[in-house]
Amino acid sequence: MTDRPFPDHKQAALALLDRVDAKLTRTAGSFLGQLCVDGPPLSEKQHAWLATLLDRAGLPPLAYRGQL
């Protein structure tokens, strides 16, 4: 795993779901599962929540609106 930001929310969500040690609530898991299949851009609140989950798991951040 590199420290480069995730290029999109789908890859970030998959990385979080793939972490065995990530302690996710049912709501967070549902949110991440939806991000894996959802095409529309994230809202500001969704982006903030995903950023928080990535930070807590020690993963790289999400590129803001696709900007690396």
matplotlib code that plots the C-alpha trace (Angstrom):
import matplotlib.pyplot as plt

x = [0.0, 1.3, 0.7, -0.8, -4.5, -7.2, -8.2, -11.9, -14.4, -14.9, -11.3, -11.2, -14.4, -13.1, -9.8, -11.7, -14.0, -10.9, -9.2, -9.6, -8.7, -11.0, -13.7, -16.7, -20.3, -23.1, -24.0, -20.4, -20.2, -23.5, -22.3, -19.0, -20.9, -23.1, -20.1, -18.6, -21.6, -22.8, -21.7, -22.8, -20.2, -20.1, -21.8, -19.6, -21.0, -20.3, -16.8, -16.1, -17.4, -15.2, -12.2, -12.8, -13.1, -9.9, -8.0, -9.2, -8.0, -4.6, -5.2, -4.2, -6.8, -9.2, -8.2, -10.5, -12.9, -10.5, -7.5, -4.3]
y = [0.0, 3.4, 6.8, 8.1, 9.3, 7.0, 8.2, 7.5, 6.7, 3.1, 2.1, 3.7, 1.9, -1.4, -0.9, -0.2, -3.3, -5.4, -4.5, -7.3, -5.1, -2.3, -1.9, -0.8, -0.4, -1.9, 1.6, 2.3, -1.1, -0.4, 3.0, 1.6, -1.2, 1.4, 3.5, 0.4, 0.3, 3.9, 6.1, 9.7, 12.0, 12.1, 14.8, 16.9, 14.9, 11.6, 12.7, 13.8, 10.5, 8.5, 10.6, 9.9, 6.2, 6.1, 8.1, 5.8, 2.8, 4.3, 4.4, 7.1, 9.9, 10.2, 12.5, 15.5, 15.4, 13.2, 15.6, 13.7]
z = [0.0, -0.9, 0.6, -2.6, -2.3, -3.6, -7.1, -6.5, -3.8, -5.1, -4.7, -1.2, -0.1, -1.4, 0.5, 3.7, 3.3, 2.5, 5.8, 8.3, 11.2, 10.3, 13.0, 11.0, 12.2, 10.2, 9.0, 7.9, 6.1, 4.3, 3.3, 1.9, 0.1, -1.6, -2.6, -4.4, -6.7, -6.8, -9.7, -8.8, -7.1, -3.4, -1.4, 1.0, 4.0, 2.3, 1.3, 4.9, 6.3, 3.9, 4.8, 8.5, 7.9, 5.9, 8.5, 11.3, 9.4, 8.7, 4.9, 2.5, 1.9, -0.9, -3.7, -3.5, -6.3, -8.3, -8.1, -7.2]

ax = plt.figure().add_subplot(projection="3d")
ax.plot(x, y, z, "-o")
ax.set_aspect("equal")
plt.show()
